[in-house]
Each structure stands twice: as structure tokens, then as C-alpha cells.
């Protein structure tokens, strides 16, 4: 059998499936095909961008954690459902074929781009370590260049960061970059207030996922930290040195982060199967209707939410992880080991880190904010990271950040080209103007 993708869903599916098959001494080959050799713990990417956590600590090596699974490096380009075969391209650009008798499609998602002139060329996302590292290095580099620039307008543009998307990922990114900029101001010797952050969203409140009360608490924190939040507004044009907003106002900036949501990986749209809201439609047991040997889940699949009939589960790490476990059980059942179950999961709440000393969370629908939420948020991440060594490293990073000044250094590990949407997510890029 073949699992496509090594995100939360594919990773958990492979890990549990090997355990189930091992208990029955089943002679089944499990292969995972992924363009990377790790599972990325994406909820901590804002911490990577903010310089709190090292990028290595949020990557879970497949070879170390998925014993009994054959790992194949490659990006799956096409799938022949009827012929039970697929084609993938390896890291050296060679196309290869692979057959399967059970197929699990968990290719994940890509950043949802809109038809905004200049967006794909000049903005950067937050879906990969390359993008997170680039944002950190780029913000620091611009702050350093601002210190020697003799043009006041250009200096302010270098010290202006525009972030689009006030959901939890965009909000976390804003506060982490704000903390990084504050540390840079203190260590480089310029006024913190000269660094401007603008957070945009078409929504009526920040982080609508956490409800009105916690959303209001998050808004207060953003305002206290000097972040200019503009709701009901987004980008109209993006240029190398400025952006135009939908109200036709102009902001001079050299840094634009686009964190507005996701859509299913491009592979899904090319399967010729039924889609729903940009995702592959599946049944409650995570199988594809009419194709009992094909399964899908995670961000790329429209999984029916049995707790709210008529809706599909949101693309969150919480759902992706639990769907992976259900996938493993149901795939094993088709092989004669155990019985199938329908995916049904009660929302356990969200945790949102809002930078130094603050967070909001609603575990089990209990609204928390401030320091108690901070403890819950960091404890949850340490629990959810699926490898002890990574938990240990992240906990030390948290401790270091609490005791010492944040490191202000632009290492240059990710170039502007590395962090393009196309390079990190496989989205076709328009040519630069």
C-alpha cells in the first residue's frame, strides 16, 4: 500500500498502521512517498519565524520515527485510479512509476492565493520552514538596512511589516515578529516604536475561531503591542516597495506575509474525482465513494463533520492527526485486520500563542487568556509533538526564550527564491514584472 504525503495525517496513519499490522504479523508493504523526509509540526512555524524555536526542532524525521515504513523521496504528479498506479518525480527530476493496492491520499494543502497583482511575486507565506526562516532573516535584514539608509521614506518602509490574515496563524506570526523586532530595536539601539506592523483581514474580528470573548482579548494584546489591525480590508496590489489596500490607501513596506488560509494540494484537483470546496470529497469512513481501496483525509480531503451535519471538518492539525489514526484502522480493516469506524471527533478547542507572556486558549470550551493560557498552549504543543527529542529541544527553546534575550541574527539559511510559493508548495508562479 502507498501513503502520499508526510504531514500530520499521513504520518499518523503510517505510524498506527504499522503497529496494527505488526500485531498480526501481516506481510504488507507500507510505502510513503513524500517530497521531504520529515513531518513538519506546522503550529510552531510562527515561533521559528520569530526566532524562538530552531527549524530543526519542528521537523520530525521519518526514518527515525516510522520504522517498518519504506520512505520514498518524491512529489507525486499523477494517479491512475483504475490502473492502481501513480507517477512521481524524485529530487533529481527523474519520473518514476509505482503500483499500489491500497492508496491513502494525504498530500496536505497549499496557501490559498488570490488574483492580486504582484502577490505571488512579492509576498511570502508560512507553510514551510523555508518560508519561516526567510521571514525571520528578511525582517532582521530590513531592520539592519534601515539603520544605514539615508532616505527617510525608504527607512520607514524597511521598518514596516504587512501581514494578511488575522486567523490564529497570522496573528501568532504578527506577535512573534513584533517580539523579534522589539529585541532587535533594543540590541541595535533604535526606538521600538519606529517599527510598524499592520495586520489585515476581511473578517469582522481577529481569530473568529476562538469566539468573541477570546477574540476581543487577542485584539487588546495586539493593540497593546502596537500592531495596527485593520479589519474588513485586504490587499489590492503588491509591489516590491509598497502595497495598495482595498480602500486604495498605500503602505510603503518591504515585507509582506500572506497567511490567509489553505486549499487542497494541486494533485487532488487532477484526479478527476468529486471535489468539495477545493478538497477531495470522501465518505465518513474516509474512503472515496466508488473506490473502496482509495482513502483520503487531512487538509486535502472534504471530510464530513458528523458532529455538525452538512459541514466538513476544518483543516486543522487536531483533525488531521485524529483522521490519520482513523485512516490506519480503516485501511487495515480492508486488509482483513479489525473493523472500520466512522470519523467523528469533538472539537477539543484551540490554543493561540500571543508572544511573550500571553496566549488565549479554549481547551474543552473553557476560555482562558493571559499566563494560564500560555501554560496550556505550550504544554499542548509539547504533548502534541510526536517525538521525545523534539519535545525536549522545544522545551529548552521555551526556557531559553524566557530567561535570555532573543537572538537577533540573520543567518541566511533561506533565500528569497527558496521561500517563493512555487518552491515551497509546488504552485505555478507568474513571471516577475
C-alpha positions in Angstrom: 0.0 0.0 0.0 1.1 3.6 -0.6 0.6 6.7 1.5 1.1 10.0 -0.4 2.3 12.8 1.9 4.1 13.0 5.2 2.0 15.7 7.0 0.1 15.1 10.2 -2.4 12.8 8.6 -0.1 10.6 6.6 2.4 10.4 9.4 -0.1 9.3 12.0 -1.7 6.8 9.5 1.6 5.2 8.8 2.7 5.0 12.4 -0.6 3.4 13.6 -1.0 1.2 10.6 2.5 -0.4 11.1 1.5 -1.1 14.7 -1.7 -2.8 13.7 -0.1 -4.9 11.0 2.7 -5.8 13.3 0.3 -7.2 15.9 -1.0 -9.6 13.3 2.4 -10.4 11.7 0.9 -9.2 8.4 3.1 -9.4 5.3 2.1 -6.0 4.0 4.5 -3.4 2.5 3.8 0.1 3.5 5.4 2.9 1.4 5.2 6.6 2.0 6.0 8.9 -0.9 6.8 12.5 0.2 8.9 15.4 -1.3 10.5 15.8 2.2 11.9 13.3 4.6 10.2 14.7 7.7 6.8 15.5 9.2 6.5 19.3 9.8 4.9 20.4 13.1 3.4 23.5 11.4 1.8 25.1 14.5 5.2 26.2 15.6 6.2 27.9 12.4 5.4 31.4 13.9 7.9 30.5 16.7 10.5 29.7 14.0 9.9 33.0 12.2 10.1 34.8 15.5 13.4 33.3 16.4 12.1 31.3 19.4 12.5 27.8 18.1 15.1 26.3 15.7 13.6 25.0 12.5 15.2 21.5 13.2 13.0 21.2 16.3 9.7 21.3 14.4 10.7 18.6 11.8 10.1 15.0 12.8 12.5 12.7 10.8 10.5 9.9 9.1 13.4 7.4 9.1 13.7 7.7 12.9 10.0 7.5 13.8 8.4 5.4 11.1 10.2 2.1 11.4 8.8 -0.5 9.1 7.7 2.1 6.5 9.6 2.4 3.2 10.2 6.2 2.7 10.5 7.3 -0.9 11.5 10.9 -1.6 9.4 12.3 -4.5 6.5 14.5 -5.4 3.5 12.5 -6.8 2.5 14.1 -10.1 -0.4 11.9 -11.2 -2.5 8.9 -10.0 -4.2 6.3 -12.2 -7.1 5.2 -10.0 -8.3 2.4 -12.3 -4.9 1.1 -13.1 -3.8 1.3 -9.4 -0.6 3.1 -10.2 1.0 6.5 -9.7 3.8 8.6 -11.1 6.2 10.7 -9.0 9.3 12.8 -9.6 12.4 12.2 -7.4 14.7 15.0 -6.1 16.9 14.7 -9.2 13.9 15.3 -11.6 13.5 11.6 -12.7 10.0 10.4 -13.2 9.2 7.0 -11.7 6.1 4.8 -11.5 4.8 2.9 -8.5 1.9 0.5 -8.2 -0.5 0.1 -5.2 -3.3 -2.0 -4.0 -4.4 0.5 -1.3 -3.9 4.2 -1.7 -4.0 6.8 1.0 -4.0 10.4 -0.3 -2.8 12.9 2.3 -0.8 15.4 0.2 -1.9 18.2 2.5 -2.6 21.8 1.4 -1.0 24.8 -0.1 -1.5 28.5 0.6 -4.7 29.9 -1.0 -3.7 32.6 -3.4 -6.0 35.2 -4.9 -5.7 37.1 -8.1 -3.9 40.1 -6.5 -1.3 41.7 -8.8 2.2 41.1 -7.5 1.1 38.8 -4.7 2.8 35.6 -5.7 6.0 37.6 -6.7 6.5 39.8 -3.7 4.7 38.2 -0.8 5.7 35.1 1.3 3.7 32.5 3.1 4.1 30.5 6.3 3.6 26.8 5.2 7.3 25.6 5.3 10.5 26.0 7.2 12.0 27.9 4.2 9.2 30.5 4.4 9.5 30.9 8.2 13.3 31.2 8.1 13.1 33.7 5.2 10.6 35.9 7.1 12.9 35.9 10.1 16.0 36.7 8.2 14.3 39.2 5.9 12.7 41.2 8.7 16.1 41.4 10.6 17.9 42.3 7.4 15.5 45.1 6.6 15.9 46.5 10.2 19.7 46.4 9.8 19.5 48.2 6.4 17.1 50.8 7.8 19.9 51.8 10.2 22.2 52.8 7.4 19.6 54.1 4.8 19.8 57.8 4.2 16.3 58.0 2.7 13.6 58.6 5.5 10.8 57.2 3.4 12.7 54.0 2.5 13.9 53.7 6.1 10.3 53.6 7.3 9.3 51.1 4.6 12.1 48.8 5.8 10.6 49.1 9.3 7.1 48.3 8.2 5.7 44.7 8.1 2.3 43.9 6.5 0.7 40.6 7.4 -2.5 39.5 5.7 -4.6 37.0 7.7 -5.8 37.6 11.3 -6.7 33.9 11.9 -4.6 32.2 14.5 -1.6 31.6 12.3 -1.4 35.1 11.0 -2.0 36.6 14.5 0.7 34.4 16.0 3.1 35.4 13.3 2.4 39.1 13.9 3.1 38.9 17.6 6.2 36.8 17.2 7.7 39.1 14.6 6.8 42.0 16.8 8.8 40.4 19.7 11.7 39.8 17.3 11.6 43.4 16.1 11.5 44.7 19.7 14.5 42.6 20.6 16.3 43.9 17.5 15.5 47.5 18.5 16.9 47.0 22.0 20.0 45.3 20.8 20.7 47.6 17.8 19.8 50.8 19.6 16.8 52.3 17.9 13.3 53.1 19.0 10.8 50.1 19.1 8.0 52.5 18.1 9.6 53.1 14.7 8.9 49.6 13.7 5.3 49.3 12.3 3.2 46.2 12.0 -0.1 46.2 10.0 -2.4 43.2 10.3 -5.1 42.9 7.6 -8.2 40.7 7.3 -11.5 40.8 5.6 -13.2 39.3 8.7 -15.0 41.4 11.3 -12.8 40.2 14.2 -9.4 38.7 14.8 -9.3 34.9 15.2 -13.1 34.2 14.8 -12.2 30.5 15.6 -11.8 31.2 19.3 -15.1 33.2 19.8 -16.0 36.7 20.6 -14.5 36.8 24.2 -11.1 35.4 23.4 -11.0 37.3 20.1 -11.5 40.5 21.9 -8.7 39.6 24.4 -6.4 38.9 21.4 -7.3 42.2 19.9 -6.4 44.0 23.1 -3.0 42.3 23.2 -2.3 43.2 19.5 -3.2 46.8 20.2 -1.1 47.0 23.3 1.9 45.7 21.3 1.4 48.4 18.8 0.1 46.3 16.0 -2.2 48.2 13.6 -5.2 45.9 13.0 -7.4 46.7 10.0 -10.4 44.5 9.6 -12.7 44.3 6.5 -9.7 45.1 4.4 -7.0 43.2 2.4 -4.5 43.8 -0.4 -5.4 45.2 -3.8 -1.9 45.3 -5.3 1.6 44.2 -4.1 4.8 45.8 -5.3 8.4 45.4 -4.3 8.4 48.6 -2.1 4.7 49.2 -1.3 1.2 47.7 -1.2 -2.2 49.2 -2.1 -5.1 48.2 0.1 -8.7 47.6 -1.0 -9.6 51.1 0.3 -6.9 52.5 -2.2 -4.6 53.6 0.7 -0.9 53.0 0.2 1.6 51.5 2.7 5.3 51.6 2.0 6.8 48.3 3.0 9.5 45.8 2.0 7.9 42.8 3.9 4.5 41.2 3.1 3.4 37.9 4.7 0.3 36.2 3.2 -1.3 33.9 5.8 -4.9 33.7 4.7 -5.9 30.1 4.6 -5.3 27.0 2.5 -6.7 24.8 -0.3 -6.1 21.2 -1.2 -2.8 20.3 -2.8 -2.7 20.6 -6.7 -2.6 16.8 -7.1 -6.1 16.5 -5.8 -7.7 18.6 -8.5 -6.1 16.5 -11.2 -7.6 13.1 -10.0 -10.9 13.5 -11.9 -12.8 12.7 -8.7 -15.6 14.7 -7.0 -14.5 17.8 -5.1 -16.0 20.0 -2.4 -14.7 23.4 -1.6 -11.3 22.7 -3.2 -10.9 19.4 -1.4 -11.4 15.7 -2.4 -14.9 14.5 -1.3 -14.7 11.4 0.9 -17.2 9.4 3.0 -17.4 9.3 6.8 -15.0 6.3 6.8 -12.5 8.4 4.8 -12.8 6.3 1.7 -13.6 7.7 -1.8 -17.1 6.8 -3.0 -17.0 4.2 -5.7 -13.3 3.4 -5.0 -13.2 1.4 -1.8 -9.4 1.0 -1.9 -8.7 4.7 -2.1 -8.7 6.8 1.0 -8.1 10.5 1.8 -8.0 12.8 4.8 -6.4 15.8 6.2 -6.3 19.3 4.5 -6.7 17.8 1.1 -10.0 16.0 1.9 -13.5 17.2 2.5 -14.3 15.0 5.5 -17.9 15.2 6.6 -18.3 16.5 10.2 -20.7 14.1 11.9 -21.0 16.4 14.9 -22.3 19.2 12.6 -24.3 17.6 9.7 -23.8 19.4 6.4 -20.4 20.7 7.3 -16.9 19.4 6.7 -14.1 19.3 9.2 -11.7 22.3 9.2 -8.1 22.0 8.0 -6.5 21.9 11.5 -3.7 19.8 12.9 -6.1 18.5 15.5 -8.4 16.9 12.9 -5.5 15.9 10.7 -3.9 13.9 13.5 -7.1 12.1 14.5 -8.1 11.4 10.9 -4.7 9.7 10.4 -5.4 7.3 13.2 -8.9 6.5 11.8 -7.4 6.0 8.3 -5.0 3.4 9.7 -7.8 1.5 11.3 -10.0 1.6 8.2 -7.2 0.7 5.8 -6.2 -2.3 8.0 -9.9 -3.4 8.0 -9.9 -3.6 4.2 -6.9 -5.9 4.5 -8.8 -8.2 6.9 -7.5 -6.8 10.2 -10.1 -5.3 12.5 -13.2 -3.3 11.6 -13.9 0.1 10.1 -15.1 3.1 12.0 -16.6 6.4 11.0 -14.6 9.6 11.7 -16.2 11.5 14.4 -14.4 13.9 16.7 -15.5 16.5 19.2 -13.5 19.8 18.9 -11.1 20.0 21.8 -10.6 23.7 21.3 -7.7 25.9 20.1 -4.5 27.3 21.6 -3.0 30.5 20.3 0.4 31.8 21.4 0.4 35.6 21.5 4.1 36.2 22.2 5.9 37.0 25.4 3.8 36.2 28.5 0.4 35.9 26.8 -1.9 33.5 25.0 -5.5 32.6 24.5 -7.0 29.1 24.6 -10.3 27.4 24.9 -9.5 23.8 25.9 -12.7 21.8 26.3 -14.6 25.1 25.7 -13.1 26.7 28.8 -12.0 30.2 27.9 -8.5 31.1 29.1 -6.3 34.1 28.5 -3.0 35.5 29.8 -0.5 33.4 31.7 -2.8 30.4 32.4 -3.5 30.1 28.6 0.3 30.5 27.9 1.0 27.4 30.1 -1.8 25.4 28.5 -0.7 26.4 25.0 3.0 25.5 25.5 2.0 22.3 27.3 -0.2 21.3 24.5 2.5 21.7 21.9 5.0 19.8 23.9 2.4 17.0 24.2 1.4 17.0 20.6 4.9 16.9 19.0 5.3 13.2 18.1 8.9 12.7 19.2 10.6 13.0 22.6 13.8 14.5 21.3 11.9 17.3 19.6 9.8 17.9 22.7 13.0 18.2 24.7 14.5 20.6 22.3 11.4 22.8 22.1 11.1 22.9 25.9 14.7 24.1 26.2 14.0 26.7 23.5 11.0 27.9 25.5 13.1 28.1 28.7 15.9 29.9 26.8 13.4 32.5 25.5 12.1 33.1 29.0 15.5 33.6 30.6 17.7 35.2 27.9 17.3 37.9 25.3 16.0 36.7 21.9 18.8 36.1 19.4 18.9 38.7 16.7 20.8 37.2 13.8 20.1 36.9 10.1 21.8 33.6 9.1 20.7 33.5 5.5 19.6 29.8 5.5 16.7 30.5 3.2 16.9 32.7 0.1 14.1 34.7 -1.5 13.8 32.1 -4.2 13.7 29.2 -1.6 10.7 30.9 0.1 8.6 31.5 -3.0 5.2 29.9 -3.0 6.3 27.7 -6.0 9.4 26.5 -4.4 7.9 25.5 -1.1 4.4 24.4 -2.3 4.6 23.5 -6.0 2.3 26.3 -7.1 3.0 27.7 -10.6 4.5 31.1 -10.3 3.9 34.0 -12.7 7.0 35.7 -14.2 8.2 38.8 -12.4 7.1 42.1 -13.9 
